[in-house]
Amino acid sequence: MQREQLADFLRRRREAIRPAEVGLTGGPRRRTAGLRREEVAMLAGMSVDYVVRLEQGRSSQPSVQLLGALARALRLSDDERDHLFHLAGHRPPPADGTARLARAGLVRVLDLLGDAPALVLSDLGEILAQNRAAVLLTGDHTGFSGDRRYPVYRWFTEPAARATAPPEERDRHARELVADLRATAGRRSGDPAVTGLVERLRAASTDFRRLWDEHEVAVRRTDQKTLLHPRVGRLLMNCETLVTPDQGQQLLVLTPADAKTRERLELLRVLGTQEFPAGAPD
């Protein structure tokens, strides 16, 4: 671990980012054009004290998870992210496969979308980054590990994952998940990350095995789905998926499909992330 170089790199990247780039208001009394340490801590989900110790070269070796959070908070490019990992004494995540971080450009788009729920996903569906509106809509899905990172795995192995969709749409949604995974498996033929996931799903779920054997293939780009939210009820959402040129990551943007959904999303933004009892009216 190169503490002094790591401290210098983090400090310079923090000072190079303008608050507006990460969705923050600059304000007239800022002494620097960059981010404050407490803002980096908030964006990365860590303590201000730890950010201070990192920038002063006094910290213990940060974990891979913390480095990933810092890379997202500081909007690092792929090259900058790899440099960060090297300075901290870790091997960078692979350039492709399922362990990637959200691309810096896509994360910047999340910030610019404001009140429109948006997510960055890997080609296996793992949610790599979400804006605040998406967290309010679906919860924070960036902290899962193992196979639970993949929505298709949770859908077929955890009943709670299916509770967000109305019963009449669950079969269609299941088929779409499997068909999308089929397309990824074809594109990444022989990739052990994909073949291993498929084999574990086949062993865990008879429903998945049945749908997989039907060999349906479809890449999800435009869709309309109903979400059952525990606080504001039924939401009809239009889903638009934008894919990077190498098809490795996707930007999913959700917009209300009718006036009632628009009103309920506005209510959700007012409620924020405070806890309320489950069972909101449908």
One Martini backbone bead per residue (centre of mass of N, CA, C, O) as a GRO file, in nm:
protein
  282
    1MET     BB    1   0.093   0.037   0.025
    2GLN     BB    2   0.059   0.387  -0.091
    3ARG     BB    3  -0.011   0.632   0.111
    4GLU     BB    4   0.086   0.902  -0.013
    5GLN     BB    5  -0.030   0.857  -0.298
    6LEU     BB    6  -0.318   0.807  -0.212
    7ALA     BB    7  -0.366   1.077  -0.071
    8ASP     BB    8  -0.306   1.259  -0.316
    9PHE     BB    9  -0.513   1.144  -0.513
   10LEU     BB   10  -0.772   1.192  -0.346
   11ARG     BB   11  -0.740   1.496  -0.309
   12ARG     BB   12  -0.730   1.577  -0.612
   13ARG     BB   13  -1.002   1.453  -0.695
   14ARG     BB   14  -1.179   1.613  -0.501
   15GLU     BB   15  -1.084   1.904  -0.610
   16ALA     BB   16  -1.187   1.842  -0.922
   17ILE     BB   17  -1.481   1.838  -0.819
   18ARG     BB   18  -1.789   1.945  -0.879
   19PRO     BB   19  -2.085   1.949  -0.722
   20ALA     BB   20  -2.271   1.928  -0.981
   21GLU     BB   21  -2.157   1.642  -1.075
   22VAL     BB   22  -2.312   1.512  -0.790
   23GLY     BB   23  -2.580   1.690  -0.711
   24LEU     BB   24  -2.464   1.956  -0.582
   25THR     BB   25  -2.450   2.251  -0.410
   26GLY     BB   26  -2.227   2.501  -0.399
   27GLY     BB   27  -2.240   2.785  -0.314
   28PRO     BB   28  -2.099   3.099  -0.194
   29ARG     BB   29  -1.888   2.975   0.060
   30ARG     BB   30  -1.677   2.833  -0.092
   31ARG     BB   31  -1.319   2.766  -0.081
   32THR     BB   32  -1.379   2.543  -0.300
   33ALA     BB   33  -1.453   2.376  -0.603
   34GLY     BB   34  -1.471   2.128  -0.459
   35LEU     BB   35  -1.499   1.886  -0.241
   36ARG     BB   36  -1.583   1.784   0.054
   37ARG     BB   37  -1.523   1.546   0.281
   38GLU     BB   38  -1.821   1.507   0.374
   39GLU     BB   39  -1.923   1.451   0.083
   40VAL     BB   40  -1.762   1.200   0.024
   41ALA     BB   41  -1.869   1.039   0.263
   42MET     BB   42  -2.164   1.042   0.177
   43LEU     BB   43  -2.127   0.913  -0.112
   44ALA     BB   44  -1.959   0.651   0.016
   45GLY     BB   45  -2.052   0.557   0.308
   46MET     BB   46  -1.860   0.712   0.521
   47SER     BB   47  -1.649   0.848   0.728
   48VAL     BB   48  -1.486   1.138   0.776
   49ASP     BB   49  -1.242   1.031   0.932
   50TYR     BB   50  -1.150   0.832   0.710
   51VAL     BB   51  -1.099   1.038   0.489
   52VAL     BB   52  -0.885   1.196   0.643
   53ARG     BB   53  -0.684   0.958   0.684
   54LEU     BB   54  -0.639   0.903   0.387
   55GLU     BB   55  -0.533   1.202   0.315
   56GLN     BB   56  -0.296   1.163   0.555
   57GLY     BB   57  -0.176   0.862   0.567
   58ARG     BB   58  -0.337   0.697   0.839
   59SER     BB   59  -0.451   0.444   0.725
   60SER     BB   60  -0.573   0.167   0.663
   61GLN     BB   61  -0.646  -0.072   0.456
   62PRO     BB   62  -0.862  -0.063   0.220
   63SER     BB   63  -1.120  -0.200   0.091
   64VAL     BB   64  -1.275  -0.291  -0.191
   65GLN     BB   65  -1.547  -0.160  -0.116
   66LEU     BB   66  -1.436   0.122  -0.049
   67LEU     BB   67  -1.306   0.176  -0.324
   68GLY     BB   68  -1.564   0.159  -0.486
   69ALA     BB   69  -1.706   0.395  -0.342
   70LEU     BB   70  -1.492   0.609  -0.413
   71ALA     BB   71  -1.503   0.583  -0.720
   72ARG     BB   72  -1.797   0.678  -0.737
   73ALA     BB   73  -1.780   0.949  -0.581
   74LEU     BB   74  -1.527   1.052  -0.782
   75ARG     BB   75  -1.568   0.968  -1.079
   76LEU     BB   76  -1.395   0.745  -1.196
   77SER     BB   77  -1.220   0.611  -1.412
   78ASP     BB   78  -1.092   0.320  -1.504
   79ASP     BB   79  -0.796   0.408  -1.468
   80GLU     BB   80  -0.831   0.544  -1.190
   81ARG     BB   81  -0.938   0.299  -1.042
   82ASP     BB   82  -0.692   0.118  -1.084
   83HIS     BB   83  -0.494   0.308  -0.940
   84LEU     BB   84  -0.630   0.299  -0.666
   85PHE     BB   85  -0.589  -0.004  -0.618
   86HIS     BB   86  -0.282  -0.006  -0.636
   87LEU     BB   87  -0.222   0.196  -0.404
   88ALA     BB   88  -0.387  -0.004  -0.194
   89GLY     BB   89  -0.299  -0.315  -0.271
   90HIS     BB   90  -0.491  -0.398  -0.514
   91ARG     BB   91  -0.671  -0.566  -0.736
   92PRO     BB   92  -0.829  -0.495  -0.994
   93PRO     BB   93  -1.099  -0.511  -1.150
   94PRO     BB   94  -1.218  -0.639  -1.410
   95ALA     BB   95  -1.298  -0.528  -1.730
   96ASP     BB   96  -1.471  -0.789  -1.716
   97GLY     BB   97  -1.770  -0.896  -1.603
   98THR     BB   98  -1.913  -0.892  -1.260
   99ALA     BB   99  -1.689  -0.685  -1.097
  100ARG     BB  100  -1.773  -0.418  -1.185
  101LEU     BB  101  -1.791  -0.085  -1.225
  102ALA     BB  102  -1.933   0.191  -1.278
  103ARG     BB  103  -1.927   0.410  -1.507
  104ALA     BB  104  -1.858   0.735  -1.494
  105GLY     BB  105  -2.052   0.838  -1.717
  106LEU     BB  106  -2.310   0.700  -1.602
  107VAL     BB  107  -2.305   0.837  -1.324
  108ARG     BB  108  -2.342   1.123  -1.434
  109VAL     BB  109  -2.620   1.070  -1.552
  110LEU     BB  110  -2.763   1.011  -1.291
  111ASP     BB  111  -2.729   1.299  -1.176
  112LEU     BB  112  -2.889   1.445  -1.419
  113LEU     BB  113  -3.182   1.302  -1.383
  114GLY     BB  114  -3.277   1.320  -1.090
  115ASP     BB  115  -3.618   1.227  -1.060
  116ALA     BB  116  -3.526   0.993  -1.236
  117PRO     BB  117  -3.513   0.674  -1.230
  118ALA     BB  118  -3.179   0.519  -1.209
  119LEU     BB  119  -2.957   0.262  -1.356
  120VAL     BB  120  -2.669   0.054  -1.326
  121LEU     BB  121  -2.585  -0.234  -1.527
  122SER     BB  122  -2.505  -0.529  -1.590
  123ASP     BB  123  -2.535  -0.800  -1.814
  124LEU     BB  124  -2.651  -0.963  -1.537
  125GLY     BB  125  -2.812  -0.723  -1.356
  126GLU     BB  126  -2.627  -0.582  -1.182
  127ILE     BB  127  -2.628  -0.330  -0.947
  128LEU     BB  128  -2.395  -0.055  -0.955
  129ALA     BB  129  -2.606   0.195  -0.969
  130GLN     BB  130  -2.788   0.470  -0.802
  131ASN     BB  131  -3.021   0.688  -0.760
  132ARG     BB  132  -3.230   0.826  -0.540
  133ALA     BB  133  -3.494   0.757  -0.692
  134ALA     BB  134  -3.433   0.449  -0.708
  135VAL     BB  135  -3.418   0.394  -0.406
  136LEU     BB  136  -3.709   0.480  -0.345
  137LEU     BB  137  -3.840   0.265  -0.539
  138THR     BB  138  -3.639  -0.019  -0.474
  139GLY     BB  139  -3.396   0.028  -0.327
  140ASP     BB  140  -3.088  -0.089  -0.214
  141HIS     BB  141  -2.886  -0.297  -0.459
  142THR     BB  142  -2.550  -0.265  -0.401
  143GLY     BB  143  -2.497  -0.486  -0.138
  144PHE     BB  144  -2.473  -0.742  -0.272
  145SER     BB  145  -2.374  -1.091  -0.271
  146GLY     BB  146  -2.301  -1.300  -0.481
  147ASP     BB  147  -2.582  -1.424  -0.634
  148ARG     BB  148  -2.760  -1.182  -0.514
  149ARG     BB  149  -2.675  -0.966  -0.731
  150TYR     BB  150  -2.888  -1.118  -0.908
  151PRO     BB  151  -3.211  -1.089  -0.999
  152VAL     BB  152  -3.254  -1.374  -1.119
  153TYR     BB  153  -3.181  -1.525  -0.859
  154ARG     BB  154  -3.384  -1.398  -0.664
  155TRP     BB  155  -3.643  -1.464  -0.819
  156PHE     BB  156  -3.594  -1.797  -0.805
  157THR     BB  157  -3.518  -1.802  -0.462
  158GLU     BB  158  -3.705  -1.541  -0.366
  159PRO     BB  159  -4.016  -1.445  -0.285
  160ALA     BB  160  -3.970  -1.138  -0.223
  161ALA     BB  161  -3.885  -1.057  -0.519
  162ARG     BB  162  -4.192  -1.108  -0.637
  163ALA     BB  163  -4.364  -0.889  -0.467
  164THR     BB  164  -4.319  -0.636  -0.675
  165ALA     BB  165  -4.513  -0.810  -0.849
  166PRO     BB  166  -4.779  -0.887  -1.001
  167PRO     BB  167  -4.913  -1.191  -1.065
  168GLU     BB  168  -4.983  -1.132  -1.380
  169GLU     BB  169  -4.650  -1.059  -1.437
  170ARG     BB  170  -4.448  -1.291  -1.349
  171ASP     BB  171  -4.412  -1.470  -1.598
  172ARG     BB  172  -4.304  -1.256  -1.790
  173HIS     BB  173  -4.062  -1.170  -1.617
  174ALA     BB  174  -3.923  -1.442  -1.608
  175ARG     BB  175  -3.882  -1.471  -1.914
  176GLU     BB  176  -3.711  -1.213  -1.950
  177LEU     BB  177  -3.476  -1.294  -1.770
  178VAL     BB  178  -3.397  -1.553  -1.923
  179ALA     BB  179  -3.365  -1.434  -2.210
  180ASP     BB  180  -3.140  -1.234  -2.129
  181LEU     BB  181  -2.940  -1.447  -2.027
  182ARG     BB  182  -2.916  -1.595  -2.296
  183ALA     BB  183  -2.784  -1.361  -2.450
  184THR     BB  184  -2.535  -1.341  -2.267
  185ALA     BB  185  -2.437  -1.635  -2.301
  186GLY     BB  186  -2.386  -1.608  -2.607
  187ARG     BB  187  -2.186  -1.361  -2.595
  188ARG     BB  188  -2.034  -1.528  -2.334
  189SER     BB  189  -1.900  -1.779  -2.429
  190GLY     BB  190  -1.752  -1.968  -2.163
  191ASP     BB  191  -1.811  -1.801  -1.922
  192PRO     BB  192  -1.794  -1.880  -1.590
  193ALA     BB  193  -1.990  -1.666  -1.472
  194VAL     BB  194  -2.232  -1.766  -1.645
  195THR     BB  195  -2.233  -2.077  -1.628
  196GLY     BB  196  -2.246  -2.087  -1.319
  197LEU     BB  197  -2.514  -1.941  -1.281
  198VAL     BB  198  -2.687  -2.135  -1.444
  199GLU     BB  199  -2.628  -2.395  -1.282
  200ARG     BB  200  -2.732  -2.288  -1.007
  201LEU     BB  201  -3.019  -2.233  -1.106
  202ARG     BB  202  -3.092  -2.516  -1.203
  203ALA     BB  203  -3.056  -2.638  -0.909
  204ALA     BB  204  -3.263  -2.429  -0.752
  205SER     BB  205  -3.479  -2.421  -1.013
  206THR     BB  206  -3.744  -2.545  -1.192
  207ASP     BB  207  -3.842  -2.292  -1.339
  208PHE     BB  208  -3.579  -2.216  -1.469
  209ARG     BB  209  -3.524  -2.483  -1.617
  210ARG     BB  210  -3.773  -2.470  -1.797
  211LEU     BB  211  -3.712  -2.193  -1.936
  212TRP     BB  212  -3.427  -2.256  -2.039
  213ASP     BB  213  -3.519  -2.502  -2.226
  214GLU     BB  214  -3.680  -2.306  -2.431
  215HIS     BB  215  -3.481  -2.091  -2.566
  216GLU     BB  216  -3.519  -1.794  -2.505
  217VAL     BB  217  -3.451  -1.473  -2.679
  218ALA     BB  218  -3.387  -1.145  -2.515
  219VAL     BB  219  -3.338  -0.801  -2.526
  220ARG     BB  220  -3.378  -0.552  -2.305
  221ARG     BB  221  -3.514  -0.213  -2.376
  222THR     BB  222  -3.835  -0.204  -2.381
  223ASP     BB  223  -4.077  -0.131  -2.115
  224GLN     BB  224  -4.362  -0.240  -1.906
  225LYS     BB  225  -4.424  -0.197  -1.551
  226THR     BB  226  -4.530  -0.322  -1.235
  227LEU     BB  227  -4.512  -0.174  -0.911
  228LEU     BB  228  -4.502  -0.270  -0.562
  229HIS     BB  229  -4.534  -0.039  -0.317
  230PRO     BB  230  -4.537  -0.016   0.035
  231ARG     BB  231  -4.634   0.311   0.035
  232VAL     BB  232  -4.777   0.389  -0.275
  233GLY     BB  233  -4.808   0.139  -0.451
  234ARG     BB  234  -4.908   0.139  -0.769
  235LEU     BB  235  -4.670   0.127  -1.053
  236LEU     BB  236  -4.644   0.261  -1.381
  237MET     BB  237  -4.363   0.176  -1.588
  238ASN     BB  238  -4.126   0.302  -1.794
  239CYS     BB  239  -3.861   0.125  -1.979
  240GLU     BB  240  -3.526   0.233  -2.053
  241THR     BB  241  -3.252   0.094  -2.246
  242LEU     BB  242  -2.904   0.162  -2.235
  243VAL     BB  243  -2.622   0.061  -2.431
  244THR     BB  244  -2.316  -0.012  -2.454
  245PRO     BB  245  -2.112  -0.090  -2.711
  246ASP     BB  246  -2.013  -0.367  -2.548
  247GLN     BB  247  -2.264  -0.462  -2.358
  248GLY     BB  248  -2.172  -0.441  -2.040
  249GLN     BB  249  -2.365  -0.188  -1.993
  250GLN     BB  250  -2.656  -0.029  -1.830
  251LEU     BB  251  -2.918   0.214  -1.874
  252LEU     BB  252  -3.190   0.261  -1.650
  253VAL     BB  253  -3.504   0.421  -1.723
  254LEU     BB  254  -3.774   0.557  -1.524
  255THR     BB  255  -4.120   0.626  -1.609
  256PRO     BB  256  -4.422   0.742  -1.599
  257ALA     BB  257  -4.733   0.613  -1.753
  258ASP     BB  258  -4.911   0.791  -1.551
  259ALA     BB  259  -5.067   1.012  -1.343
  260LYS     BB  260  -5.077   0.842  -1.084
  261THR     BB  261  -4.778   0.771  -1.078
  262ARG     BB  262  -4.672   1.058  -1.066
  263GLU     BB  263  -4.800   1.127  -0.793
  264ARG     BB  264  -4.662   0.893  -0.629
  265LEU     BB  265  -4.371   0.987  -0.681
  266GLU     BB  266  -4.400   1.261  -0.544
  267LEU     BB  267  -4.466   1.142  -0.269
  268LEU     BB  268  -4.204   0.980  -0.236
  269ARG     BB  269  -4.015   1.227  -0.234
  270VAL     BB  270  -4.136   1.344   0.027
  271LEU     BB  271  -4.089   1.099   0.217
  272GLY     BB  272  -3.851   0.943   0.145
  273THR     BB  273  -3.644   0.731   0.369
  274GLN     BB  274  -3.844   0.699   0.567
  275GLU     BB  275  -4.017   0.508   0.787
  276PHE     BB  276  -4.289   0.283   0.711
  277PRO     BB  277  -4.546   0.107   0.708
  278ALA     BB  278  -4.671  -0.144   0.569
  279GLY     BB  279  -4.945  -0.111   0.339
  280ALA     BB  280  -5.010   0.051   0.111
  281PRO     BB  281  -5.219   0.170  -0.093
  282ASP     BB  282  -5.338   0.067  -0.417
   0.00000   0.00000   0.00000
